[in-house]
Amino acid sequence: MIARLQTVEKAVAELTAAEIATFRRWLAEFDASVWDDQIEADASADKLDPLADGARGDYHDWRARQ
């Protein structure tokens, strides 16, 4: 894993400024997609239910803030 990361780091270091800008955009989109997939998986597995229940409880007990 470390060797692969070092290979990626070396390749990124050799990119032009324009290529780095393109890579940044791609990485941001990729990261957002991974995050969305994780949230979807957590929601499907009911892992977010305790958070929603707590938020609803705060709202009903007038502890919610805007």
N, C-alpha and C positions, 0 to 999 in steps of 0.2 A: 504494500500500500504506500509506504513512504517513497519507494523508488518511483512509483507511478506519479505521485504528487510532485516529486522533484522534476520529473519529465515534463509535466504540465507547466510547472513554474518556469522552467527553462524556456519552453515554447512561448509562453506569454511574454516573458522578458524580451524576446526577439521580435515581437509584433511592432508594427508601426503605430503611430498615434491613431490613425484612422481605424486600423484593425482592432486596437484596444477598445475604441469606442463601440465598434460593432460587437466585440466580444462581451463588453459590459452589458449592452442591451440584451444580448442572447442570455447571458447568465442571470440577469434580473428576471427575464421571462421564465427561464427554466426554474429558478428558485421559487417564483410565485406559483408555478404549476405544481412543484413538489409540495409546497405548503398547502395548496388547495386540496391536493390528493390526500394529505395527512388529515386535514380538517374533515374532509368527507368520510374518510375511514373511521375517524374518532366518533363522528356523529352517527354513523351507521352502527357502530359498536356501543352506542349509548354512553360513551365516555364523557360527553358534554352535558348530559342530563343533570348531574349534581350542580354544575355551574348555573344552568338555567333555573333550576329549582331554587338555588340560593338567591339569584337575582330577583325572581318572582317574590320570594319571601321578603326581601329587602323592600321591594316596591310596595307590597301589601302592608308592611309594617312602617311605612313612611321613612325608610332609611335610604331610599334611592336619591341620587343627586342627578342634576341635569348636566 
